[in-house]
């Protein structure tokens, strides 16, 4: 047994000692979107610092706890706050909770994020379903020895974002009257926002949005054959030719305004999984 698997098993055992249910759906709640966890019923809340081998979230606006319970009559486990490579954690540490979710029985993963919109047809407040990504982090959480009990040495990424679930999200959004964009998410390390030239480059290479998360979780989810949904909240326009100064507070403010629409969509999708 690898050290990573051993640590994930220890984290799993601790979490199982705190709950009486088995989650099937995992939710990773990004910046400004953590309030969805407040709608989870019969919730058990487990601070990250109490879970063996878990990192600790350091980002403003991230609560830093697991919330396990029922959402739309489905048993879910939600990360209220995620980890980022720019916090100084390794890619393996950033994605450790996804490994633990899989061991707990999660087979569907729902990842969300706040991002910049590079596609000029987008606007702040839009929701975009991720159909693919560009990994511009310069790293990969699968670098190093591979434990075949998690997945293969060379996992396929051609269907990382599950096509059937993309269709389900689109149908659900339409039924709710929610306009939903779709596109390619460009993952970067941060913590700096991109320069105008970098944004123009990413857009020319096919990126519709840009952000500092999600790609590592998507890679690990694919490694473990989890079904994956990714939704981005466009909090600002990152158009290189017309770039305005940006702060984290602005990102949170737009994410908070978009929250009701986002929460209603996620809950409706969860009900149909």
C-alpha positions in Angstrom: 0.0 0.0 0.0 1.4 3.4 -1.0 1.8 6.2 1.5 -0.9 8.2 -0.3 -3.4 5.4 -0.1 -2.5 4.8 3.6 -3.1 8.4 4.5 -6.3 8.5 2.5 -7.6 5.4 4.3 -6.8 7.1 7.7 -8.7 10.2 6.7 -11.6 8.1 5.4 -11.7 6.1 8.7 -11.9 9.3 10.7 -14.7 10.8 8.6 -16.7 7.5 8.8 -16.4 7.6 12.5 -18.2 11.0 12.5 -21.1 10.1 10.2 -23.9 7.5 9.8 -24.4 7.8 6.0 -22.5 7.0 2.9 -22.1 10.0 0.5 -22.5 9.3 -3.2 -22.1 12.9 -4.6 -19.1 15.2 -3.9 -19.3 19.0 -4.1 -16.3 21.3 -4.3 -17.6 24.8 -3.5 -15.4 27.6 -4.7 -15.0 31.3 -3.8 -18.2 32.9 -2.7 -20.2 29.8 -3.3 -19.9 28.0 0.0 -23.3 29.0 1.2 -24.8 26.0 -0.7 -23.5 23.9 2.2 -26.0 25.6 4.5 -28.8 23.9 2.6 -27.5 20.5 3.4 -29.9 18.8 5.9 -29.0 16.7 8.9 -25.5 18.0 8.3 -22.3 16.9 10.1 -19.6 19.5 9.8 -16.0 18.4 10.1 -13.3 21.1 10.2 -10.4 20.3 7.9 -7.8 20.6 10.7 -9.4 17.7 12.6 -9.1 15.2 9.7 -5.8 13.3 9.5 -3.5 14.5 6.7 -5.9 17.2 5.4 -4.5 20.5 4.4 -6.0 23.7 5.9 -7.7 26.3 3.7 -6.1 29.7 3.9 -8.2 31.7 1.4 -10.6 34.4 2.5 -14.2 33.4 2.0 -13.5 29.6 2.4 -15.0 28.1 5.5 -12.6 25.2 5.7 -14.8 22.2 6.5 -16.5 19.2 5.2 -20.3 19.1 5.3 -22.0 15.7 5.0 -25.7 15.2 4.9 -28.7 15.3 2.5 -29.3 17.7 -0.3 -32.4 17.1 -2.5 -32.7 13.6 -0.9 -29.2 12.7 -2.0 -26.4 12.0 0.4 -23.6 14.5 -0.4 -20.2 15.5 1.0 -19.3 19.1 0.3 -16.0 20.8 0.6 -16.8 24.3 2.0 -13.6 25.8 0.8 -11.0 24.1 -1.4 -7.2 24.0 -1.5 -5.0 25.7 -4.2 -1.5 25.1 -5.5 -0.7 28.8 -4.9 -1.2 28.3 -1.1 2.1 26.4 -1.2 0.6 22.9 -1.1 1.7 20.2 -3.5 -0.7 19.1 -6.2 -1.1 15.8 -4.3 -2.2 17.7 -1.2 -4.6 19.9 -3.2 -6.3 16.9 -4.5 -6.1 14.7 -1.4 -9.8 15.3 -0.4 -10.9 14.0 -3.8 -9.0 10.8 -3.1 -10.8 10.5 0.2 -14.2 11.2 -1.3 -13.7 8.3 -3.7 -12.8 5.9 -0.9 -15.9 7.1 1.0 -18.1 5.9 -2.0 -18.5 9.1 -4.0 -18.9 8.4 -7.7 -20.1 11.8 -8.9 -18.1 14.9 -8.4 -19.4 18.5 -8.8 -16.6 21.1 -9.0 -17.3 24.8 -9.0 -15.2 27.9 -9.2 -15.1 31.7 -9.6 -13.3 32.6 -12.8 -12.5 35.4 -15.3 -14.3 35.4 -18.6 -12.1 35.6 -21.7 -14.8 34.9 -24.2 -16.1 38.3 -25.2 -19.7 37.0 -25.5 -19.7 36.3 -21.7 -20.5 38.8 -19.0 -20.0 38.9 -15.2 -22.6 36.8 -13.4 -22.7 34.2 -16.2 -22.5 30.5 -15.3 -20.4 28.3 -17.6 -20.4 24.6 -17.7 -16.9 23.3 -18.3 -16.7 20.9 -21.3 -12.9 20.8 -21.3 -9.8 22.4 -19.8 -6.3 23.7 -20.5 -3.8 22.8 -17.9 -1.4 25.8 -17.7 -0.3 25.1 -14.1 2.9 23.6 -15.2 2.2 20.6 -12.9 0.1 17.5 -12.6 -1.1 15.8 -9.4 -0.3 12.4 -10.9 3.4 13.0 -11.2 5.3 10.5 -9.0 4.7 6.8 -8.3 1.3 5.6 -9.4 -0.8 3.5 -7.0 -2.9 1.3 -9.4 -5.6 0.9 -6.7 -6.5 4.5 -7.4 -6.2 4.3 -11.2 -3.9 3.6 -14.2 -0.5 5.1 -14.8 -1.7 6.9 -18.0 -5.4 7.8 -17.5 -7.4 9.0 -20.5 -8.7 12.6 -20.3 -10.9 12.7 -23.4 -14.1 12.5 -21.4 -12.9 14.1 -18.2 -16.0 16.2 -17.9 -18.7 13.6 -18.4 -20.6 14.3 -21.6 -23.9 12.8 -20.3 -23.8 15.0 -17.3 -23.0 18.1 -19.4 -26.3 17.4 -21.2 -28.1 16.9 -17.9 -26.9 20.3 -16.6 -27.9 22.0 -19.8 -31.4 20.5 -19.8 -31.8 21.4 -16.1 -30.7 25.0 -16.7 -33.1 25.3 -19.5 -36.0 24.0 -17.4 -35.1 26.6 -14.8 -34.8 29.4 -17.3 -31.1 29.9 -16.4 -28.9 31.0 -19.3 -25.9 28.7 -19.2 -22.6 29.2 -21.2 -20.3 26.4 -22.0 -16.6 26.4 -22.8 -13.0 25.6 -22.0 -11.6 26.5 -18.6 -7.9 27.5 -18.6 -6.3 26.5 -15.3 -3.3 28.6 -14.0 -1.4 28.6 -10.7 -2.0 32.2 -9.5 -1.9 33.9 -7.1 -1.4 36.8 -9.5 -4.1 37.6 -12.0 -2.9 37.3 -15.6 -1.2 40.1 -17.7 -3.0 41.4 -20.8 -0.6 39.5 -23.1 -1.1 36.2 -21.1 -4.9 36.5 -21.4 -4.7 37.1 -25.1 -2.5 34.1 -25.5 -4.9 31.8 -23.5 -7.9 33.0 -25.5 -6.1 32.4 -28.7 -5.3 28.9 -27.5 -9.0 28.1 -26.9 -9.7 29.2 -23.4 -13.1 30.8 -22.6 -12.5 31.3 -18.9 -9.4 31.4 -16.6 -9.0 30.5 -13.0 -6.7 29.1 -10.3 -8.4 25.8 -9.4 -10.5 22.9 -10.7 -7.9 21.4 -13.1 -6.1 19.3 -10.5 -9.4 18.0 -9.1 -10.6 17.1 -12.6 -7.4 15.2 -13.3 -7.6 13.2 -10.1 -11.3 12.5 -10.6 -10.5 11.2 -14.1 -7.7 9.0 -12.7 -10.3 7.4 -10.3 -13.0 7.1 -13.0 -15.4 9.5 -11.2 -18.2 11.2 -13.2 -17.5 14.9 -13.2 -19.5 18.1 -13.6 -17.7 21.5 -13.6 -19.4 24.8 -13.4 -17.7 28.2 -13.4 -19.1 31.5 -12.1 -17.8 34.3 -14.3 -17.0 37.1 -11.8 -15.1 39.5 -14.1 -14.1 40.0 -17.7 -10.5 39.1 -18.4 -10.2 40.6 -21.9 -6.5 41.3 -22.5 -7.1 44.2 -24.8 -9.4 46.0 -22.3 -8.2 44.8 -18.9 -9.3 46.6 -15.7 -7.6 46.3 -12.3 -9.1 43.4 -10.3 -9.3 42.5 -6.6 -10.4 39.4 -4.7 -13.1 41.4 -3.1 -14.6 42.2 -6.5 -14.6 38.5 -7.3 -16.4 37.6 -4.1 -19.0 40.4 -4.6 -20.0 39.1 -8.1 -20.0 35.5 -6.9 -22.3 36.5 -4.0 -24.7 38.2 -6.4 -24.8 35.1 -8.6 -25.2 32.8 -5.7 -29.0 32.3 -5.8 -29.0 31.3 -9.5 -26.0 29.0 -8.9 -27.5 27.3 -5.9 -30.8 26.7 -7.6 -29.0 25.1 -10.5 -26.7 22.8 -8.5 -29.6 21.7 -6.3 -31.8 20.8 -9.3 -28.9 18.9 -10.9 -28.2 17.0 -7.7 -31.8 16.0 -7.5 -31.6 14.4 -10.9 -28.3 12.4 -10.4 
